[in-house]
Amino acid sequence: MDAARAGTAFPLYRRMRAAAADLDKSLSFGLHFDFAPDADLSQMRGHARNLALVIHRNVQAALSAGIEDVPGAQHLLLQAGRFAQELTGTVESIQRRVLEIEVNAPHDPWSATWAGRLLAVAARLIPPERRRDFIEDQCGNLEMVESRREWARYMLGLLAQMPEIALAALGGGDREYGSP
């Protein structure tokens, strides 16, 4: 291989490796949901991750093949391109499904209060399938408190104990979380 071809190939290889790494980062962020996904959405998410893995492996194999095996590397890159098109379609399906779920999600009355919104942020430590019940329970408990001092103490206690509450929610189906 001549030096001119090798000099132009190296930056291309570096860009391809960076693009594959960016794809992995984007998917890890984009496939995280704030709710427990249903079976179809979980399957689509798994398919998207598998496609990303195959794309990544094809690109790595093409880059490892070297300039000497240009037809083999081109074939691997064409395959990666076809899988990337399928990944795009899968991500679009996921996006449509998530929008459907968000539109059909019930309105949360507690989201109109700042205490409910604060609890919603703190409750992100709790598994998604248990989060809504936790927030509703705690907002109900806060409604029952009569004095501002008790209310503030209860709220601060909840926020301070969120890691322990989250561990209890993760660890047990029957263990109760809640009142600090």
C-alpha positions in Angstrom: 0.0 0.0 0.0 1.4 3.4 -0.9 1.9 6.1 1.7 -0.7 8.5 0.2 -3.5 5.9 0.6 -2.4 5.1 4.2 -2.4 8.8 5.1 -6.0 9.3 3.9 -7.3 6.1 5.5 -6.1 6.8 9.1 -8.3 9.9 9.7 -11.3 8.0 8.1 -10.7 5.1 10.5 -10.5 7.4 13.5 -13.8 9.2 12.5 -15.5 5.8 12.0 -14.4 4.6 15.5 -15.6 7.8 17.0 -18.9 7.6 15.2 -19.5 4.0 16.5 -18.7 5.2 20.1 -21.0 8.1 19.7 -23.8 5.7 18.6 -23.3 3.7 21.7 -23.5 6.7 24.0 -26.5 8.1 22.2 -28.4 4.9 22.5 -27.6 4.3 26.1 -29.1 7.8 26.8 -32.0 7.6 24.4 -33.2 4.1 25.4 -33.6 5.0 29.1 -37.2 5.5 30.1 -38.8 7.2 33.1 -41.4 4.5 33.3 -41.5 0.7 33.2 -41.7 -0.2 29.5 -44.3 -2.7 28.3 -43.2 -5.9 26.5 -43.3 -4.5 23.0 -41.2 -1.4 24.0 -38.8 -3.6 25.9 -38.4 -5.9 22.8 -37.8 -2.9 20.5 -35.2 -1.5 23.0 -33.4 -4.8 23.0 -33.5 -5.0 19.2 -32.0 -1.5 19.0 -29.2 -2.4 21.3 -28.5 -5.6 19.4 -28.4 -3.7 16.1 -26.0 -1.2 17.6 -23.8 -4.1 18.8 -23.8 -5.6 15.3 -23.0 -2.2 13.7 -20.2 -1.7 16.1 -18.7 -5.1 15.5 -18.9 -4.7 11.7 -17.2 -1.3 11.8 -14.5 -2.7 14.1 -14.0 -5.7 11.8 -13.8 -3.5 8.8 -11.3 -1.3 10.5 -9.2 -4.3 11.6 -9.3 -5.8 8.1 -6.9 -3.1 6.9 -6.4 -1.4 3.6 -5.2 -4.6 1.9 -8.6 -6.2 2.2 -10.6 -3.3 0.8 -13.4 -5.4 -0.7 -14.0 -7.3 2.6 -13.9 -4.0 4.6 -16.4 -2.5 2.1 -18.7 -5.4 2.5 -18.6 -5.1 6.3 -19.3 -1.4 6.1 -22.2 -1.9 3.7 -23.7 -4.4 6.2 -23.2 -1.9 9.0 -25.0 0.7 6.8 -28.0 -1.6 6.3 -28.1 -2.3 10.0 -27.9 1.4 10.7 -31.0 1.9 8.4 -32.8 -0.8 10.4 -31.7 0.9 13.6 -33.1 4.2 12.4 -36.5 2.6 11.8 -36.5 0.8 15.2 -35.6 4.1 17.0 -38.4 5.8 15.1 -40.8 3.1 16.2 -39.6 3.4 19.8 -40.1 7.2 19.6 -43.7 6.8 18.3 -44.5 4.2 21.0 -43.1 6.4 23.8 -45.1 9.4 22.6 -48.3 7.2 22.6 -47.5 6.1 26.1 -46.9 9.7 27.3 -50.1 10.9 25.6 -52.1 8.1 27.2 -50.5 8.5 30.7 -53.0 9.6 33.3 -52.8 13.1 34.6 -51.1 13.3 38.0 -52.9 15.7 40.3 -49.8 16.0 42.5 -47.8 17.4 39.6 -49.5 20.7 40.0 -47.9 21.3 43.4 -44.3 22.1 44.0 -44.0 19.5 46.7 -45.2 16.9 44.3 -42.8 17.9 41.7 -39.9 17.9 44.3 -40.9 14.4 45.4 -41.1 13.3 41.7 -37.4 14.4 41.3 -36.3 12.7 44.5 -38.3 9.6 43.7 -36.3 9.0 40.5 -34.2 6.7 42.7 -37.2 4.4 43.1 -38.0 1.8 40.4 -40.3 3.3 37.8 -43.2 0.9 38.4 -43.3 1.9 42.1 -42.6 5.6 41.7 -46.1 6.9 41.0 -47.6 5.1 44.1 -44.9 6.4 46.3 -45.4 10.0 45.2 -49.1 9.8 45.6 -48.8 8.3 49.0 -46.4 10.9 50.2 -48.5 13.8 48.8 -51.4 12.3 50.7 -49.4 12.2 53.9 -48.3 15.8 53.4 -51.9 16.8 53.0 -52.8 15.3 56.4 -50.1 17.3 58.2 -51.6 20.2 60.1 -48.7 22.5 60.9 -46.1 24.0 58.6 -43.3 22.9 60.9 -44.5 19.2 60.8 -44.9 19.5 57.0 -41.3 20.8 56.5 -39.9 18.2 58.9 -41.8 15.4 57.0 -40.6 16.7 53.6 -37.0 17.1 54.7 -37.1 13.7 56.3 -38.4 12.1 53.1 -35.7 13.8 51.0 -32.9 12.9 53.4 -34.1 9.2 53.5 -34.6 8.8 49.8 -31.6 6.5 49.3 -32.8 4.2 52.1 -36.4 4.4 50.8 -35.2 3.5 47.3 -33.2 0.5 48.6 -36.3 -0.7 50.4 -38.3 -0.3 47.2 -35.7 -2.2 45.2 -35.3 -4.9 47.7 -38.7 -6.0 48.7 -42.1 -6.5 47.3 -43.7 -6.6 50.7 -41.4 -4.2 52.6 -43.1 -0.9 53.1 -41.4 2.4 52.3 -42.7 5.8 53.3 -42.9 7.6 56.5 -39.6 8.9 57.8 
